[in-house]
């Protein structure tokens, strides 16, 4: 029962229980809702990803370009000149993927590997590939990530309620320490929920499944791309990162300055094989004018107003 002078007419201990319940419901509800968006499709009938798709999930557009370069290089369709620019040497194999054909076409202009990534022709292909992945549910596009991030606002609203109660409790000369302590983990969770993965849970599991089935292409096995063929070379880079390129064809990687490009941008892709990659890491104020004594709990030891303001 509320006593005269209770903040908002709710005793401190009672408000703490109410606040705890509200925070728990909000957090659990947001996590369930978030999972419905970031979970992705079922893997039961999922087909394996193409090398380009695997690269886009494992890294980003740059890794997709490197994956395609691995295929073209293995097919003998491109090489680099003394300035590190790409040049055509032979027509790509029949049935080469769209990205391979796009990169081969722009290589006629004497372009660098960095320039390839931003060329409109290549960008258009990558735009379509990412759109297809997003529609299938393997990655989250910008709109989906913004939608998921909005869920954090529900938990921030709970934090805002706690802040309002703290100020009201201080103004009412009631102890609020326990409420502040309860708010801290809620705030931490709210901040955590602002982070949204780019790849869905199913996308990560599909990538892991493909890596497991393609261990013979991992850098640790030092596969011969000439033996496995262009698309296997592309898949090796797509699944296991740029390290696969550095191991299988270090001469071309050096000529095309792949390692230097990674170092300059401060990121790389390990793909579960860090020993062969060039990766490097990228990528609440509170207070009150009164508090409970050490070791006290909400109740009589904190006074009639409790520790929840």
Secondary structure as GFF3:
##gff-version 3
##sequence-region A 1 309
A	DSSP	three_ten_helix	7	9	.	.	.	ID=ss1
A	DSSP	alpha_helix	12	38	.	.	.	ID=ss2
A	DSSP	alpha_helix	51	58	.	.	.	ID=ss3
A	DSSP	alpha_helix	61	74	.	.	.	ID=ss4
A	DSSP	beta_strand	78	80	.	.	.	ID=ss5
A	DSSP	beta_strand	86	88	.	.	.	ID=ss6
A	DSSP	alpha_helix	98	106	.	.	.	ID=ss7
A	DSSP	three_ten_helix	107	109	.	.	.	ID=ss8
A	DSSP	alpha_helix	113	118	.	.	.	ID=ss9
A	DSSP	alpha_helix	120	136	.	.	.	ID=ss10
A	DSSP	alpha_helix	142	150	.	.	.	ID=ss11
A	DSSP	alpha_helix	152	171	.	.	.	ID=ss12
A	DSSP	alpha_helix	177	193	.	.	.	ID=ss13
A	DSSP	alpha_helix	201	213	.	.	.	ID=ss14
A	DSSP	three_ten_helix	215	217	.	.	.	ID=ss15
A	DSSP	three_ten_helix	219	221	.	.	.	ID=ss16
A	DSSP	alpha_helix	225	228	.	.	.	ID=ss17
A	DSSP	alpha_helix	230	240	.	.	.	ID=ss18
A	DSSP	alpha_helix	242	248	.	.	.	ID=ss19
A	DSSP	alpha_helix	250	255	.	.	.	ID=ss20
A	DSSP	alpha_helix	258	265	.	.	.	ID=ss21
A	DSSP	three_ten_helix	274	276	.	.	.	ID=ss22
A	DSSP	three_ten_helix	300	302	.	.	.	ID=ss23
###
